[in-house]
Amino acid sequence: LFTITDPMSEPTIAISYLDTLPPEWQTDLLPAIQQELGRSSYKIVVLDDDPTGTQTVRDIPVLTSWAVGALEKELSGEFPGFFLLTNSRSLTEQAACDLAREIGGNLYLASKNTGVRVVVISRSDSTLRGHFPAEVDAAAEILNKQQLPYLIIPFFLEGGRYTLDDIHYVKEKDCLVPAAMTPFAKDAAFGFSHSNLKKYIEEKTRGKINAEDVIAVSLEDIRVGGPERVAEVLRSVPQGTACIINSASYRDMEVVVSALITVENEGYEFLYRTAASFVRSRLGLDAGDGLLSGTQLVNPSANGGLFVIGSYVPKTTAQTNALFELTDIVPIEVKVDELLDERRRSEEIERVIALTNSTLGSGADAAVYTSRSLVAGSDAPSSLAIGGIVSASLVEIVSNLTHQPRYLVAKGGITSSDIATEALGIRRALVIGQALPGVPAWRCGEETRYPGMTYIVFPGNVGEDDALAQIVRKID
């Protein structure tokens, strides 16, 4: 069952290990969660550090601006919650913290003005990348919640992310690989060295919270003890510490949410740092009617469709290669070395714009993709700066389209955020569902460049190798 790949690391385990876990809690708790939300006087606000946090929900708004008036309107609206797209994973830590304080301050005012209490969730990467704990602390300080304990829930079923025996795993084919042994842990800006979440918290808090002081909700607590036992554990978490949640299914999430509602009603509060699956359960949503159809993803048009691929993770590269091998899509490479040379940048952008426009106008589908050799800086800020140049160049390309594509897919969190806000001008969109598991689709608002268009946000770290090709096949 176990294969030791590195004597100094946690073991990789077979996916079949999931079949040996205790049976799930038998009671369906979702109706009770929905009932509680229906009569509650609070709204759930998800601070999403890139657009991919919407990958498990439907019929929920996502905002890309956070003026007090806009927040008041959403807090007074019909939806149980909404997303705020911060895109903070593309920022330096200082800029991310400044943004968190700004949003936290505006939320405080909007909540006070409307009389609607907010439950704030910091949604981030299921492979543990992002500005944790800095941006969580910054928002908490403004909201006067700085002494609350962290609640860490990186489980993400659609992406194959599981937390078992306190270790966070990433599914790769038939194996569960400890997160610290994946390429995500080598991220130039957000790398980490521990898959055990207790040790990860100690690492990221720089020893402020010791691993032995972190409380864990085990799968046995969830699946044998149920909501009552989980609530008991949650009540035991001291202020200023942290609690991690082991999880392997949506039923596990629903048990946890049921317990959280109980203890929150008793006055307990937490600083949430979670992946997308928890958000779906906390909003009281089920799986819905399945994936969106091809006709729901396209606009009636004779123009070609467009992929914009900026993510550099190995999964995206494998998916991009398969896209070109399995479909007739026209590949249009953006040469990153040219973008990073100020003398040649404009010429490279103009070349790609001209080729993309002619391809779309001919009715052929195109994939604008950055050259696959990762160019990283010497430290986190310089790496983020390079990413900013590349993303800004992709925005300029999309902003200069002369033909509206019949569909638009953006691959990668930062890429999809910048395309949404800067190229398309999205200020408020509605998440209408998923094109593939973990791949959200948004309906663009009337204020956008292409009102009513479906915009597909494809995370960099989601899907099998043929996932991009699946989108093309679904639409065709």
C-alpha positions as CSV (number, residue, x, y, z in Angstrom):
1,L,0.0,0.0,0.0
2,F,2.8,2.4,0.8
3,T,5.7,3.4,-1.4
4,I,8.5,5.4,0.1
5,T,9.8,7.7,-2.6
6,D,12.1,9.7,-0.3
7,P,13.3,8.5,3.1
8,M,13.2,12.1,4.4
9,S,9.6,12.7,3.3
10,E,6.1,11.5,3.9
11,P,5.1,8.4,1.9
12,T,3.2,8.4,-1.3
13,I,0.1,6.2,-1.0
14,A,-2.1,4.4,-3.5
15,I,-5.4,6.0,-4.3
16,S,-7.1,2.7,-3.2
17,Y,-6.2,3.8,0.4
18,L,-9.4,5.9,0.2
19,D,-11.4,2.7,0.1
20,T,-10.1,1.7,3.5
21,L,-11.3,4.8,5.3
22,P,-14.2,4.6,7.8
23,P,-17.7,4.9,6.1
24,E,-19.0,8.5,5.7
25,W,-21.5,9.9,8.2
26,Q,-24.8,8.5,7.1
27,T,-27.2,11.5,7.7
28,D,-27.6,13.9,4.9
29,L,-26.9,17.3,6.6
30,L,-27.2,19.6,3.6
31,P,-31.0,20.3,4.0
32,A,-30.5,21.4,7.6
33,I,-27.5,23.6,6.5
34,Q,-29.7,25.2,3.8
35,Q,-32.5,25.8,6.2
36,E,-30.1,27.4,8.6
37,L,-28.7,29.7,5.9
38,G,-32.2,30.6,4.8
39,R,-33.1,31.9,8.2
40,S,-29.7,33.4,9.1
41,S,-29.0,37.1,9.4
42,Y,-25.5,36.9,8.0
43,K,-23.8,36.6,4.6
44,I,-20.8,34.6,3.6
45,V,-18.1,36.7,1.9
46,V,-15.3,34.8,0.1
47,L,-12.0,36.7,-0.4
48,D,-10.6,34.8,-3.4
49,D,-6.9,35.2,-4.1
50,D,-7.5,34.2,-7.8
51,P,-10.7,33.5,-9.8
52,T,-10.5,29.7,-9.4
53,G,-12.1,29.7,-6.0
54,T,-15.5,29.8,-7.8
55,Q,-14.8,26.3,-9.2
56,T,-17.3,24.5,-7.0
57,V,-20.3,26.8,-7.0
58,R,-23.1,28.0,-9.2
59,D,-25.6,30.9,-9.1
60,I,-23.3,32.9,-6.9
61,P,-22.0,36.5,-7.7
62,V,-18.4,37.3,-8.0
63,L,-17.2,40.9,-7.7
64,T,-13.9,42.4,-8.9
65,S,-14.4,45.7,-7.0
66,W,-15.3,46.3,-3.4
67,A,-16.5,49.9,-3.0
68,V,-18.6,50.2,0.1
69,G,-21.8,50.8,-1.9
70,A,-21.3,47.7,-4.0
71,L,-20.7,45.6,-0.9
72,E,-23.9,47.0,0.8
73,K,-25.9,46.1,-2.3
74,E,-24.7,42.5,-2.2
75,L,-25.2,42.2,1.6
76,S,-28.8,43.3,1.1
77,G,-29.3,41.0,-1.9
78,E,-30.9,37.6,-2.3
79,F,-27.8,35.4,-2.5
80,P,-26.4,33.6,0.6
81,G,-22.9,35.0,-0.1
82,F,-20.6,36.3,-2.8
83,F,-17.0,36.2,-3.9
84,L,-14.6,39.1,-4.0
85,L,-11.8,38.5,-6.5
86,T,-8.7,40.0,-4.9
87,N,-6.1,38.2,-7.2
88,S,-3.7,38.7,-4.2
89,R,-1.6,35.7,-5.2
90,S,-0.2,37.9,-8.0
91,L,0.9,40.6,-5.5
92,T,3.8,41.0,-3.2
93,E,3.1,40.2,0.4
94,Q,3.0,43.8,1.4
95,A,0.6,44.7,-1.4
96,A,-1.6,41.7,-0.6
97,C,-1.8,42.8,3.0
98,D,-2.6,46.4,2.1
99,L,-5.4,45.1,-0.1
100,A,-6.7,42.9,2.6
101,R,-6.9,45.8,5.0
102,E,-8.7,47.9,2.4
103,I,-11.3,45.2,1.7
104,G,-11.6,44.4,5.4
105,G,-12.3,48.1,6.2
106,N,-14.9,48.4,3.5
107,L,-16.6,45.2,4.6
108,Y,-16.7,46.5,8.2
109,L,-18.4,49.7,7.0
110,A,-20.8,47.8,4.7
111,S,-21.8,45.4,7.4
112,K,-22.3,48.2,9.9
113,N,-24.4,50.2,7.4
114,T,-26.6,47.3,6.5
115,G,-26.8,45.6,9.8
116,V,-25.8,42.3,8.1
117,R,-23.1,40.3,9.8
118,V,-20.5,38.8,7.6
119,V,-18.6,35.5,7.8
120,V,-15.4,36.0,5.9
121,I,-13.6,33.1,4.2
122,S,-10.1,33.5,2.8
123,R,-10.2,31.1,-0.2
124,S,-6.8,30.1,-1.5
125,D,-4.9,27.4,-3.3
126,S,-5.6,23.7,-2.5
127,T,-1.9,23.0,-3.0
128,L,-1.0,25.4,-0.2
129,R,0.3,28.4,-2.1
130,G,-0.5,31.9,-1.2
131,H,0.1,34.7,1.3
132,F,-0.7,32.8,4.4
133,P,-0.9,33.9,7.2
134,A,0.0,37.5,6.3
135,E,-3.1,38.5,4.3
136,V,-5.4,36.7,6.7
137,D,-3.9,38.5,9.6
138,A,-4.2,41.9,7.8
139,A,-7.9,41.5,7.2
140,A,-8.5,40.1,10.7
141,E,-6.8,43.1,12.3
142,I,-9.1,45.6,10.5
143,L,-12.1,43.5,11.4
144,N,-10.9,43.3,15.0
145,K,-10.7,39.5,14.8
146,Q,-6.9,39.2,15.1
147,Q,-7.0,36.9,18.2
148,L,-9.2,34.2,16.5
149,P,-7.7,30.8,15.7
150,Y,-7.0,29.8,12.1
151,L,-9.2,27.1,10.6
152,I,-7.3,25.4,7.7
153,I,-9.3,23.3,5.2
154,P,-7.4,22.7,1.9
155,F,-9.5,19.7,0.8
156,F,-10.6,20.0,-2.8
157,L,-12.3,17.0,-4.2
158,E,-12.5,18.1,-7.8
159,G,-8.8,18.6,-8.0
160,G,-7.9,15.4,-6.0
161,R,-6.6,17.2,-2.9
162,Y,-7.2,15.2,0.3
163,T,-6.1,15.7,3.9
164,L,-5.6,12.3,5.7
165,D,-3.9,11.8,9.1
166,D,-3.0,15.5,9.1
167,I,-1.0,15.2,5.8
168,H,-2.2,17.0,2.7
169,Y,-2.1,15.0,-0.5
170,V,-2.3,15.7,-4.2
171,K,-3.8,13.1,-6.5
172,E,-1.4,12.2,-9.4
173,K,-2.8,9.4,-11.6
174,D,-3.3,6.4,-9.2
175,C,-1.3,7.9,-6.3
176,L,-1.8,10.4,-3.5
177,V,1.4,12.4,-3.3
178,P,2.3,14.5,-0.2
179,A,1.9,18.1,-1.2
180,A,5.5,19.0,-0.3
181,M,6.7,16.5,-2.8
182,T,4.9,18.1,-5.8
183,P,6.1,20.9,-8.1
184,F,3.7,23.3,-6.3
185,A,5.8,23.2,-3.2
186,K,8.7,24.5,-5.3
187,D,6.8,27.6,-6.3
188,A,9.3,30.5,-6.5
189,A,7.0,32.8,-4.5
190,F,5.1,30.4,-2.2
191,G,7.2,27.3,-1.7
192,F,6.9,25.2,1.4
193,S,8.6,22.1,2.8
194,H,6.0,20.3,4.9
195,S,2.9,18.2,3.9
196,N,1.8,17.6,7.5
197,L,-0.5,20.6,8.0
198,K,0.6,21.0,11.6
199,K,4.2,21.5,10.5
200,Y,3.1,23.6,7.6
201,I,1.4,26.0,9.9
202,E,4.5,26.2,12.1
203,E,6.6,26.8,9.0
204,K,4.4,29.5,7.6
205,T,3.9,31.3,10.9
206,R,7.6,31.1,11.5
207,G,7.2,29.3,14.8
208,K,4.6,31.7,16.1
209,I,2.3,28.6,16.3
210,N,4.1,25.4,17.2
211,A,3.1,22.2,15.4
212,E,2.2,20.5,18.7
213,D,-0.2,23.2,19.6
214,V,-2.3,22.8,16.4
215,I,-5.6,21.0,17.0
216,A,-6.8,18.5,14.4
217,V,-10.3,17.3,13.5
218,S,-9.7,13.7,12.4
219,L,-11.6,11.7,9.9
220,E,-12.7,9.5,12.9
221,D,-14.1,12.6,14.6
222,I,-16.1,13.4,11.4
223,R,-17.2,10.0,10.2
224,V,-17.7,8.3,13.6
225,G,-18.5,11.1,16.0
226,G,-20.3,13.3,13.5
227,P,-21.3,17.0,14.0
228,E,-21.5,16.7,17.8
229,R,-17.9,15.4,18.1
230,V,-16.6,17.9,15.6
231,A,-18.3,20.8,17.5
232,E,-16.6,19.5,20.7
233,V,-13.2,19.7,19.1
234,L,-13.8,23.1,17.6
235,R,-14.8,24.5,21.0
236,S,-11.4,23.3,22.4
237,V,-9.3,25.4,20.0
238,P,-7.5,28.1,21.9
239,Q,-7.4,31.7,20.7
240,G,-4.4,32.6,18.7
241,T,-3.7,29.0,17.6
242,A,-4.9,26.9,14.7
243,C,-7.1,23.9,13.8
244,I,-6.8,21.7,10.7
245,I,-9.6,19.6,9.2
246,N,-9.0,16.2,7.7
247,S,-11.3,15.5,4.8
248,A,-11.9,13.2,1.9
249,S,-15.5,13.9,0.7
250,Y,-18.2,16.4,0.5
251,R,-20.1,14.6,3.2
252,D,-17.1,15.2,5.5
253,M,-17.4,18.9,4.6
254,E,-21.1,19.0,5.4
255,V,-20.5,17.4,8.8
256,V,-17.8,20.1,9.5
257,V,-20.1,22.9,8.3
258,S,-23.0,21.6,10.5
259,A,-20.7,21.7,13.5
260,L,-19.4,25.1,12.6
261,I,-22.9,26.5,12.4
262,T,-23.6,25.1,15.9
263,V,-20.5,26.6,17.5
264,E,-20.8,29.9,15.6
265,N,-24.3,30.3,17.0
266,E,-22.7,29.9,20.4
267,G,-20.3,32.7,19.7
268,Y,-17.2,30.9,18.5
269,E,-15.4,32.4,15.5
270,F,-12.4,31.4,13.3
271,L,-10.1,32.8,10.6
272,Y,-10.9,30.6,7.6
273,R,-8.2,29.6,5.2
274,T,-9.7,27.1,2.8
275,A,-9.9,25.6,-0.6
276,A,-13.0,25.7,-2.8
277,S,-14.8,22.6,-1.6
278,F,-15.4,24.0,1.8
279,V,-16.9,27.1,0.2
280,R,-19.5,25.1,-1.6
281,S,-20.6,23.4,1.6
282,R,-20.6,26.6,3.7
283,L,-22.8,28.2,1.1
284,G,-25.2,25.2,1.4
285,L,-24.9,24.2,-2.3
286,D,-25.2,20.7,-3.7
287,A,-23.6,19.3,-6.9
288,G,-26.4,20.7,-9.0
289,D,-27.4,19.1,-12.3
290,G,-23.9,18.2,-13.5
291,L,-21.6,20.0,-15.8
292,L,-22.5,22.7,-18.3
293,S,-23.2,21.6,-21.8
294,G,-21.3,22.7,-24.9
295,T,-24.1,25.0,-26.0
296,Q,-24.0,26.8,-22.6
297,L,-20.3,27.6,-23.1
298,V,-20.4,29.3,-26.6
299,N,-21.9,32.4,-28.2
300,P,-23.6,32.1,-31.6
301,S,-20.8,33.3,-33.9
302,A,-18.8,32.4,-37.0
303,N,-15.6,33.4,-35.2
304,G,-13.2,31.0,-33.7
305,G,-12.8,30.3,-30.0
306,L,-9.8,31.3,-28.0
307,F,-7.7,29.8,-25.2
308,V,-5.3,32.1,-23.4
309,I,-2.7,30.0,-21.5
310,G,-0.4,31.7,-19.0
311,S,0.0,29.1,-16.2
312,Y,3.5,27.5,-16.0
313,V,2.8,24.6,-13.7
314,P,3.8,21.2,-15.3
315,K,0.2,20.1,-15.4
316,T,-0.7,23.0,-17.6
317,T,2.2,22.3,-19.9
318,A,1.1,18.7,-20.3
319,Q,-2.4,19.8,-21.0
320,T,-1.3,22.4,-23.6
321,N,0.8,19.7,-25.4
322,A,-2.2,17.4,-25.4
323,L,-4.5,20.2,-26.7
324,F,-2.2,20.6,-29.8
325,E,-1.9,16.9,-30.3
326,L,-5.6,16.0,-30.0
327,T,-7.3,19.0,-31.7
328,D,-7.0,21.2,-34.7
329,I,-6.6,24.3,-32.7
330,V,-4.1,26.8,-34.0
331,P,-1.2,27.3,-31.6
332,I,0.1,30.9,-31.3
333,E,3.2,31.1,-29.1
334,V,4.0,34.2,-27.1
335,K,7.8,34.3,-26.6
336,V,8.4,35.3,-23.0
337,D,12.0,36.2,-23.6
338,E,10.8,38.8,-26.1
339,L,8.3,40.2,-23.6
340,L,11.0,40.6,-20.9
341,D,13.1,42.7,-23.3
342,E,11.6,46.2,-23.3
343,R,13.0,46.9,-26.8
344,R,11.2,43.9,-28.4
345,R,8.1,43.6,-26.2
346,S,5.8,45.7,-28.3
347,E,6.8,44.0,-31.5
348,E,6.1,40.6,-30.0
349,I,2.7,41.7,-28.7
350,E,1.7,43.2,-32.1
351,R,2.8,40.0,-33.9
352,V,0.6,37.8,-31.7
353,I,-2.4,40.3,-31.9
354,A,-2.3,40.2,-35.7
355,L,-2.1,36.4,-35.9
356,T,-4.8,35.9,-33.3
357,N,-7.2,38.3,-35.0
358,S,-6.7,36.7,-38.4
359,T,-7.2,33.2,-37.0
360,L,-10.4,34.1,-35.1
361,G,-11.8,36.0,-38.1
362,S,-11.3,32.9,-40.3
363,G,-13.4,30.8,-38.0
364,A,-10.6,28.7,-36.6
365,D,-10.0,28.2,-32.9
366,A,-6.7,29.6,-31.5
367,A,-4.6,29.0,-28.4
368,V,-2.4,31.9,-27.4
369,Y,0.1,30.4,-25.0
370,T,3.3,31.6,-23.3
371,S,6.5,29.7,-24.1
372,R,6.8,26.8,-21.8
373,S,10.2,27.4,-20.3
374,L,9.7,29.0,-16.9
375,V,11.5,32.3,-16.4
376,A,11.8,32.9,-12.7
377,G,13.4,35.7,-10.7
378,S,16.0,35.4,-8.0
379,D,13.4,35.9,-5.2
380,A,9.7,36.0,-4.7
381,P,9.2,39.7,-5.6
382,S,11.2,39.5,-8.8
383,S,9.3,36.3,-9.8
384,L,6.0,38.0,-9.3
385,A,7.2,41.0,-11.3
386,I,8.1,38.8,-14.2
387,G,4.7,37.2,-14.0
388,G,3.1,40.7,-14.0
389,I,4.8,41.6,-17.3
390,V,3.7,38.3,-18.9
391,S,0.1,38.7,-17.7
392,A,-0.1,42.4,-18.7
393,S,1.1,41.3,-22.2
394,L,-1.7,38.7,-22.4
395,V,-4.2,41.4,-21.3
396,E,-3.0,43.7,-24.1
397,I,-3.4,40.9,-26.7
398,V,-7.0,40.1,-25.6
399,S,-7.8,43.8,-25.3
400,N,-6.9,44.3,-29.0
401,L,-9.1,41.5,-30.4
402,T,-11.2,42.7,-33.4
403,H,-13.4,39.6,-33.4
404,Q,-15.4,38.4,-30.3
405,P,-14.4,34.8,-29.8
406,R,-17.3,32.3,-29.8
407,Y,-15.8,31.0,-26.5
408,L,-13.0,32.2,-24.3
409,V,-11.0,30.1,-21.9
410,A,-8.3,31.6,-19.7
411,K,-5.8,29.1,-18.2
412,G,-4.2,29.9,-14.9
413,G,-5.3,31.9,-11.9
414,I,-3.4,35.2,-12.4
415,T,-4.0,35.0,-16.2
416,S,-7.8,34.5,-15.8
417,S,-8.1,37.3,-13.2
418,D,-6.3,39.9,-15.3
419,I,-8.2,38.9,-18.4
420,A,-11.4,39.2,-16.5
421,T,-10.8,42.6,-14.9
422,E,-8.6,44.4,-17.3
423,A,-9.3,42.9,-20.8
424,L,-13.0,42.1,-20.4
425,G,-13.8,44.8,-17.8
426,I,-15.8,42.5,-15.5
427,R,-17.0,44.2,-12.3
428,R,-19.7,41.7,-11.4
429,A,-20.3,38.3,-12.9
430,L,-22.5,35.3,-12.1
431,V,-20.9,31.9,-11.7
432,I,-23.2,29.7,-13.8
433,G,-21.6,26.3,-13.1
434,Q,-18.6,24.2,-14.2
435,A,-17.4,23.3,-17.7
436,L,-15.4,20.4,-16.3
437,P,-15.0,19.4,-12.6
438,G,-13.2,22.3,-10.9
439,V,-13.4,24.5,-14.0
440,P,-15.9,27.4,-13.4
441,A,-17.8,29.4,-16.0
442,W,-19.0,32.9,-15.5
443,R,-21.7,34.9,-17.2
444,C,-20.2,38.4,-18.0
445,G,-22.2,41.4,-16.8
446,E,-23.7,44.2,-18.9
447,E,-20.7,46.5,-18.1
448,T,-18.2,44.2,-19.8
449,R,-16.7,44.3,-23.3
450,Y,-18.8,41.2,-24.2
451,P,-22.1,41.4,-22.2
452,G,-23.6,38.0,-21.6
453,M,-20.6,36.0,-22.8
454,T,-19.6,32.9,-21.0
455,Y,-16.0,33.1,-19.6
456,I,-14.3,29.9,-18.7
457,V,-11.8,30.1,-15.8
458,F,-9.5,27.1,-16.0
459,P,-7.2,26.7,-13.0
460,G,-3.5,25.9,-13.7
461,N,-3.5,22.9,-11.3
462,V,-6.7,21.1,-12.3
463,G,-7.6,18.3,-14.7
464,E,-6.1,15.4,-16.5
465,D,-3.7,15.8,-19.4
466,D,-6.5,16.0,-22.0
467,A,-8.6,18.5,-20.0
468,L,-8.1,21.4,-22.4
469,A,-8.9,19.1,-25.3
470,Q,-12.0,18.0,-23.5
471,I,-13.3,21.6,-23.6
472,V,-12.8,21.8,-27.4
473,R,-14.5,18.4,-27.9
474,K,-17.4,19.4,-25.7
475,I,-18.0,22.7,-27.6
476,D,-17.5,21.1,-31.1
